Amino acid sequence: MAIARFPSVVIDCPDPGELARFYGALLDWKVNVDSDWAEVRADYGDAICFQRVEDYHPPRWPSQDQPQQMHLDVVVDDLDAGESAVVELGATKHEHQPGETFRVFLDPAGHPFCLCLA
């Protein structure tokens, strides 16, 4: 018997609404925003949640002085098209790019995430 029905990831950030709108647009998932909490949810139930943290400090990837805390890998068919789309949504491309089949970006709150080739 399963304990949980819909698994989700909760991400600390300074502005839950901003981050939910970013990932909602990136994944084409539904966005729900409250004052200190927001989430994006797929039609099939998976979710990513965002909670407001006062005095939030973003990770400093690739350094572990302030570790990355988590990251998402998002699969795309075309890295150049994916890069253009996420930058338009508000992501920034990280200067450190350690691979050729993926690219590292920072979301609007500074969390690293990767676009990976399918």
C-alpha positions in Angstrom: 0.0 0.0 0.0 1.3 3.4 -0.9 1.8 6.0 1.8 1.6 9.0 -0.4 -0.4 9.6 -3.5 1.2 12.7 -5.1 4.9 13.1 -4.5 6.2 16.6 -4.6 9.4 18.6 -4.0 9.4 21.7 -1.8 11.8 24.4 -2.6 12.8 27.3 -0.3 12.8 30.7 -1.9 12.2 34.4 -1.2 9.1 34.8 -3.5 7.0 31.6 -4.0 4.8 33.2 -6.6 7.6 34.3 -8.8 9.2 30.8 -8.8 5.9 29.0 -9.3 5.2 31.1 -12.4 8.7 30.5 -13.7 8.4 26.7 -13.4 4.8 26.6 -14.4 5.6 28.3 -17.7 8.7 26.1 -18.1 6.8 22.8 -17.6 3.4 24.0 -18.8 1.9 23.0 -15.4 -0.9 24.7 -13.4 0.1 27.4 -11.0 -1.5 28.1 -7.5 -0.2 30.9 -5.4 -0.9 31.8 -1.7 1.0 34.4 0.3 3.9 32.2 1.6 3.4 29.1 -0.5 2.9 28.3 -4.2 2.9 25.2 -6.3 2.9 24.0 -9.9 1.0 20.8 -10.6 0.9 18.5 -13.7 -2.4 17.2 -14.9 -1.4 13.7 -13.8 -0.7 14.9 -10.2 3.0 15.5 -9.7 3.9 18.8 -8.1 6.7 21.1 -7.2 6.0 23.4 -4.2 7.7 26.6 -3.1 7.8 28.1 0.4 8.8 31.6 1.4 11.9 31.7 3.6 12.9 34.9 5.3 16.6 35.9 4.9 16.9 33.4 2.0 20.4 32.8 0.7 20.7 31.2 -2.8 23.1 28.3 -3.4 26.6 29.1 -4.8 27.0 26.4 -7.3 29.5 24.7 -8.1 31.0 25.7 -4.8 29.8 23.8 -1.7 30.3 26.8 0.6 26.6 27.3 0.2 25.5 24.0 -1.3 23.0 23.7 -4.2 20.4 22.2 -1.9 18.7 20.5 -4.8 18.4 20.8 -8.6 15.9 19.7 -11.3 16.9 18.1 -14.6 14.5 19.1 -17.3 14.6 17.1 -20.5 14.5 18.9 -23.8 14.8 17.9 -27.5 17.0 20.9 -28.4 19.4 22.6 -26.0 19.6 25.9 -28.0 15.8 26.3 -28.2 15.5 25.3 -24.5 18.1 27.8 -23.5 16.3 30.6 -25.4 13.0 29.7 -23.8 14.2 29.5 -20.2 16.2 32.8 -20.5 13.1 34.5 -21.8 11.2 33.1 -18.7 13.8 34.7 -16.4 16.5 32.1 -15.9 20.2 33.0 -16.3 22.8 30.7 -17.8 25.5 29.8 -15.3 29.1 30.6 -16.4 30.2 27.1 -15.4 29.1 24.5 -17.9 30.7 21.1 -17.1 29.1 19.0 -19.8 28.1 18.9 -23.5 24.7 17.1 -23.2 23.2 19.4 -20.7 23.4 23.1 -19.7 23.2 24.6 -16.2 20.9 27.6 -15.5 19.8 29.5 -12.4 16.1 30.0 -11.7 14.9 33.5 -10.6 15.7 32.6 -6.9 19.2 31.3 -7.8 18.6 27.5 -7.7 20.6 25.6 -10.3 18.7 23.5 -12.8 19.8 21.7 -15.9 18.4 21.3 -19.4 19.3 17.9 -20.6 19.1 16.3 -24.0 16.5 13.6 -24.4 
